[in-house]
Amino acid sequence: MGQHLPLKTLIDLAQDAVDAAAQRLGRAQRDRGDVQAQLDALIQYRDEYHARFANSAQAGMPAGNMRNFQAFIDTLNAAIEQQRALLVTASARVEAAKPDWQRQRQKLGSYEVLQARGAAIEAQQSARREQRDTDEHAARILRMRAEGV
């Protein structure tokens, strides 16, 4: 019984560590999702802008407008590449958070296995004590009957 309190404390601490690691992993996954959404929006905007410009350019366009378009597309492409780099970083953070979360879960699982084994041993010992007490009681009754006859 003396080991139950320390083991319970270890399990509680391990559960807190699992929860914290899960929060870090979740935050990293949300951040990656946000970066991915921004990247998708930039790509979609660039593609739509390019399509609109191509349609208006068919009717003829001054060279200055063409240079402005190309400069703006270059700026969008640079922003897209920067966002892709951020996505790589965000994905790396997710991948770095996963093993920590898994390690914390494994540690908690180990403590829970120890607790279950301890409970099984205690139940087995209790059953043996009960059986011994029952056997002693039955033997006492038999002795009393034998002496009383």
MARVEX-308744 format. One line per 5 residues: for each residue x, y, z of N, C-alpha, C. Coordinates in nm, 3 decimals, decimal comma. Example, Ala and Ser with C-alpha at 12.3 -4.5 7.8 and 13.67 -1.06 7.14 Angstrom:
2
1,319/-0,569/0,780/1,230/-0,450/0,780/1,320/-0,330/0,780  1,285/-0,225/0,708/1,367/-0,106/0,714/1,290/0,003/0,787
***
This chain:
149
0,083/-0,118/0,000/0,000/0,000/0,000/0,087/0,125/0,000  0,207/0,118/0,055/0,295/0,233/0,063/0,343/0,280/-0,074  0,346/0,190/-0,172/0,393/0,230/-0,304/0,284/0,291/-0,390  0,159/0,283/-0,349/0,051/0,334/-0,430/0,057/0,486/-0,444  0,087/0,555/-0,337/0,090/0,700/-0,342/0,202/0,751/-0,433
0,326/0,701/-0,420/0,430/0,747/-0,512/0,398/0,713/-0,658  0,344/0,595/-0,683/0,310/0,556/-0,819/0,198/0,643/-0,873  0,101/0,673/-0,790/-0,009/0,762/-0,831/0,046/0,900/-0,865  0,141/0,946/-0,784/0,203/1,076/-0,811/0,278/1,074/-0,944  0,352/0,965/-0,970/0,423/0,952/-1,097/0,326/0,950/-1,215
0,214/0,880/-1,198/0,115/0,873/-1,305/0,054/1,011/-1,329  0,024/1,083/-1,222/-0,032/1,218/-1,237/0,066/1,310/-1,308  0,194/1,303/-1,269/0,296/1,386/-1,333/0,314/1,348/-1,480  0,312/1,218/-1,507/0,326/1,171/-1,645/0,206/1,214/-1,728  0,087/1,211/-1,669/-0,033/1,256/-1,741/-0,023/1,405/-1,773
0,026/1,482/-1,678/0,047/1,626/-1,703/0,146/1,647/-1,817  0,252/1,567/-1,820/0,352/1,578/-1,926/0,292/1,539/-2,062  0,208/1,436/-2,063/0,140/1,396/-2,187/0,049/1,508/-2,235  -0,027/1,566/-2,143/-0,117/1,676/-2,179/-0,040/1,795/-2,236  0,071/1,830/-2,172/0,152/1,942/-2,219/0,211/1,913/-2,357
0,259/1,791/-2,377/0,316/1,753/-2,507/0,207/1,753/-2,614  0,088/1,708/-2,578/-0,024/1,709/-2,673/-0,062/1,853/-2,711  -0,058/1,942/-2,614/-0,088/2,082/-2,644/0,017/2,141/-2,737  0,144/2,110/-2,712/0,252/2,160/-2,800/0,234/2,105/-2,941  0,202/1,976/-2,951/0,182/1,915/-3,082/0,061/1,977/-3,152
-0,047/1,995/-3,078/-0,167/2,056/-3,137/-0,141/2,198/-3,186  -0,067/2,274/-3,106/-0,034/2,412/-3,144/0,052/2,411/-3,270  0,148/2,321/-3,278/0,234/2,311/-3,396/0,153/2,272/-3,519  0,057/2,181/-3,502/-0,028/2,140/-3,614/-0,118/2,254/-3,660  -0,172/2,329/-3,564/-0,256/2,445/-3,601/-0,173/2,550/-3,675
-0,053/2,575/-3,625/0,035/2,673/-3,690/0,067/2,629/-3,833  0,097/2,500/-3,849/0,126/2,450/-3,984/0,004/2,465/-4,074  -0,114/2,438/-4,020/-0,237/2,454/-4,098/-0,259/2,599/-4,139  -0,229/2,691/-4,048/-0,243/2,834/-4,081/-0,146/2,875/-4,192  -0,022/2,829/-4,182/0,079/2,861/-4,284/0,037/2,801/-4,418
-0,014/2,678/-4,415/-0,058/2,613/-4,538/-0,175/2,689/-4,600  -0,269/2,735/-4,518/-0,384/2,811/-4,568/-0,337/2,942/-4,631  -0,240/3,007/-4,569/-0,188/3,132/-4,627/-0,118/3,106/-4,759  -0,043/2,999/-4,766/0,024/2,962/-4,890/-0,079/2,935/-5,000  -0,181/2,858/-4,968/-0,286/2,827/-5,066/-0,354/2,955/-5,114
-0,379/3,048/-5,022/-0,445/3,175/-5,059/-0,355/3,257/-5,152  -0,226/3,261/-5,123/-0,134/3,335/-5,211/-0,128/3,274/-5,351  -0,121/3,143/-5,356/-0,115/3,075/-5,487/-0,244/3,101/-5,565  -0,357/3,089/-5,496/-0,485/3,112/-5,563/-0,494/3,257/-5,613  -0,452/3,353/-5,531/-0,457/3,493/-5,570/-0,367/3,517/-5,692
-0,247/3,461/-5,689/-0,155/3,478/-5,802/-0,215/3,421/-5,930  -0,273/3,300/-5,918/-0,331/3,236/-6,037/-0,450/3,315/-6,090  -0,535/3,364/-6,001/-0,650/3,444/-6,044/-0,604/3,576/-6,106  -0,505/3,641/-6,044/-0,454/3,767/-6,097/-0,392/3,746/-6,234  -0,317/3,638/-6,247/-0,255/3,606/-6,375/-0,361/3,583/-6,482
-0,466/3,509/-6,448/-0,573/3,481/-6,545/-0,645/3,611/-6,586  -0,675/3,697/-6,488/-0,742/3,824/-6,521/-0,653/3,910/-6,611  -0,526/3,914/-6,576/-0,434/3,994/-6,655/-0,421/3,938/-6,796  -0,414/3,808/-6,810/-0,402/3,746/-6,942/-0,523/3,780/-7,027  -0,641/3,778/-6,968/-0,763/3,812/-7,042/-0,760/3,958/-7,088
-0,717/4,048/-7,000/-0,714/4,190/-7,038/-0,599/4,220/-7,133  -0,492/4,142/-7,131/-0,378/4,166/-7,218/-0,406/4,125/-7,362  -0,503/4,039/-7,384/-0,536/3,995/-7,519/-0,586/4,112/-7,605  -0,648/4,209/-7,540/-0,700/4,324/-7,613/-0,590/4,425/-7,641  -0,473/4,402/-7,590/-0,362/4,495/-7,610/-0,336/4,573/-7,482
-0,209/4,598/-7,456/-0,175/4,662/-7,329/-0,045/4,740/-7,347  -0,037/4,854/-7,282/0,089/4,931/-7,288/0,202/4,854/-7,219  0,323/4,880/-7,261/0,441/4,809/-7,208/0,458/4,837/-7,059  0,425/4,956/-7,013/0,437/4,990/-6,871/0,348/4,902/-6,785  0,228/4,877/-6,832/0,135/4,789/-6,758/0,190/4,646/-6,753
0,252/4,607/-6,864/0,309/4,472/-6,869/0,424/4,460/-6,769  0,509/4,561/-6,759/0,620/4,559/-6,663/0,566/4,558/-6,519  0,463/4,638/-6,494/0,401/4,642/-6,360/0,343/4,505/-6,323  0,278/4,442/-6,422/0,221/4,309/-6,398/0,332/4,211/-6,362  0,439/4,213/-6,441/0,549/4,119/-6,418/0,614/4,145/-6,282
0,628/4,270/-6,244/0,688/4,303/-6,114/0,598/4,253/-6,001  0,466/4,270/-6,019/0,373/4,225/-5,915/0,373/4,073/-5,904  0,376/4,004/-6,018/0,382/3,857/-6,018/0,512/3,811/-5,952  0,622/3,881/-5,979/0,750/3,845/-5,915/0,741/3,861/-5,764  0,675/3,968/-5,720/0,656/3,990/-5,576/0,571/3,880/-5,515
0,464/3,842/-5,585/0,379/3,732/-5,536/0,458/3,601/-5,531  0,537/3,576/-5,634/0,617/3,452/-5,635/0,717/3,451/-5,519  0,776/3,566/-5,488/0,870/3,573/-5,375/0,795/3,546/-5,244  0,675/3,602/-5,231/0,595/3,578/-5,110/0,556/3,432/-5,099  0,525/3,370/-5,212/0,490/3,227/-5,212/0,609/3,143/-5,169
0,728/3,174/-5,219/0,848/3,099/-5,180/0,878/3,118/-5,032  0,860/3,240/-4,983/0,881/3,265/-4,840/0,781/3,184/-4,757  0,657/3,178/-4,803/0,554/3,103/-4,732/0,585/2,953/-4,736  0,640/2,906/-4,846/0,679/2,764/-4,856/0,791/2,733/-4,755  0,883/2,826/-4,738/0,990/2,806/-4,640/0,931/2,802/-4,499
0,832/2,888/-4,473/0,766/2,886/-4,343/0,692/2,754/-4,322  0,635/2,700/-4,429/0,565/2,572/-4,419/0,662/2,459/-4,385  0,780/2,463/-4,445/0,882/2,361/-4,413/0,919/2,370/-4,266  0,938/2,491/-4,216/0,972/2,511/-4,075/0,858/2,464/-3,984  0,736/2,500/-4,020/0,620/2,460/-3,939/0,603/2,308/-3,940
0,627/2,245/-4,053/0,618/2,098/-4,062/0,726/2,033/-3,977  0,845/2,093/-3,976/0,954/2,039/-3,894/0,918/2,049/-3,746  0,851/2,155/-3,706/0,809/2,168/-3,566/0,708/2,060/-3,530  0,617/2,030/-3,621/0,520/1,923/-3,596/0,594/1,790/-3,580  0,685/1,763/-3,672/0,759/1,636/-3,667/0,847/1,628/-3,542
0,895/1,741/-3,493/0,976/1,741/-3,371/0,889/1,720/-3,248  0,764/1,765/-3,252/0,675/1,753/-3,136/0,617/1,612/-3,123  0,606/1,541/-3,232/0,546/1,406/-3,228/0,624/1,308/-3,139  0,757/1,296/-3,155/0,829/1,198/-3,072/0,820/1,230/-2,923  0,822/1,359/-2,888/0,811/1,396/-2,747/0,677/1,350/-2,692
0,571/1,376/-2,767/0,436/1,332/-2,724/0,431/1,180/-2,711  0,490/1,109/-2,808/0,490/0,963/-2,803/0,570/0,911/-2,684  0,686/0,975/-2,657/0,767/0,935/-2,541/0,689/0,955/-2,411  0,621/1,067/-2,399/0,544/1,095/-2,278/0,430/0,994/-2,261  0,364/0,960/-2,372/0,257/0,859/-2,365/0,311/0,724/-2,324
0,429/0,689/-2,378/0,490/0,560/-2,345/0,528/0,555/-2,197  0,580/0,663/-2,146/0,617/0,671/-2,005/0,494/0,653/-1,917  0,387/0,724/-1,951/0,262/0,711/-1,877/0,212/0,567/-1,883  0,217/0,508/-2,001/0,174/0,369/-2,016/0,254/0,273/-1,929  0,383/0,298/-1,919/0,468/0,213/-1,834/0,425/0,222/-1,688
0,399/0,343/-1,642/0,355/0,360/-1,503/0,220/0,293/-1,481  0,133/0,304/-1,579/0,001/0,241/-1,565/0,012/0,089/-1,561  0,106/0,034/-1,639/0,129/-0,111/-1,635/0,179/-0,151/-1,496  0,273/-0,073/-1,442/0,322/-0,101/-1,307/0,209/-0,096/-1,205  0,123/0,002/-1,219/0,009/0,015/-1,127/-0,084/-0,107/-1,140
-0,111/-0,149/-1,263/-0,198/-0,265/-1,285/-0,135/-0,392/-1,228  -0,005/-0,408/-1,246/0,063/-0,525/-1,190/0,055/-0,524/-1,038  0,078/-0,406/-0,980/0,069/-0,394/-0,834/-0,070/-0,427/-0,784  -0,171/-0,379/-0,855/-0,308/-0,409/-0,815/-0,338/-0,558/-0,828  -0,285/-0,621/-0,933/-0,308/-0,765/-0,952/-0,239/-0,845/-0,840
-0,117/-0,805/-0,806/-0,045/-0,874/-0,698/-0,119/-0,856/-0,566  -0,166/-0,736/-0,541/-0,239/-0,710/-0,417/-0,369/-0,791/-0,412  -0,438/-0,800/-0,525/-0,562/-0,878/-0,530/-0,532/-1,026/-0,505  -0,424/-1,074/-0,563/-0,385/-1,213/-0,544/-0,350/-1,241/-0,397  -0,275/-1,151/-0,336/-0,240/-1,167/-0,195/-0,364/-1,161/-0,106
-0,455/-1,074/-0,139/-0,579/-1,063/-0,062/-0,661/-1,191/-0,074  -0,667/-1,246/-0,195/-0,741/-1,370/-0,215/-0,678/-1,484/-0,136  -0,545/-1,488/-0,133/-0,476/-1,591/-0,055/-0,505/-1,576/0,094  -0,502/-1,452/0,145/-0,532/-1,428/0,286/-0,675/-1,473/0,319  -0,767/-1,437/0,230/-0,906/-1,477/0,251/-0,920/-1,628/0,254
-0,854/-1,696/0,161/-0,860/-1,842/0,155/-0,799/-1,902/0,281  -0,685/-1,847/0,325/-0,620/-1,897/0,447/-0,712/-1,877/0,568  -0,773/-1,760/0,578/-0,864/-1,732/0,689/-0,984/-1,827/0,686  -1,036/-1,853/0,566/-1,149/-1,945/0,553/-1,108/-2,086/0,593  -0,991/-2,128/0,547/-0,941/-2,262/0,582/-0,920/-2,275/0,732
-0,861/-2,173/0,794/-0,839/-2,176/0,939/-0,971/-2,182/1,015  -1,068/-2,105/0,968/-1,199/-2,105/1,033/-1,265/-2,243/1,023  -1,257/-2,303/0,904/-1,315/-2,436/0,884/-1,244/-2,539/0,971  -1,111/-2,530/0,980/-1,034/-2,624/1,063/-1,071/-2,606/1,210  -1,089/-2,484/1,254/-1,126/-2,456/1,393/-1,263/-2,518/1,424
-1,356/-2,504/1,333/-1,490/-2,561/1,354/-1,481/-2,713/1,362  -1,403/-2,774/1,274/-1,387/-2,919/1,277/-1,324/-2,965/1,407  -1,223/-2,892/1,458/-1,159/-2,927/1,586/-1,260/-2,917/1,699  -1,337/-2,808/1,697/-1,436/-2,789/1,803/-1,539/-2,901/1,803  -1,582/-2,943/1,684/-1,679/-3,053/1,675/-1,616/-3,182/1,725
-1,489/-3,203/1,686/-1,422/-3,328/1,725/-1,400/-3,333/1,875  -1,371/-3,220/1,935/-1,350/-3,214/2,079/-1,482/-3,224/2,155  -1,585/-3,173/2,092/-1,716/-3,173/2,158/-1,786/-3,306/2,148  -1,746/-3,396/2,065/-1,815/-3,523/2,051/-1,772/-3,625/2,146
***
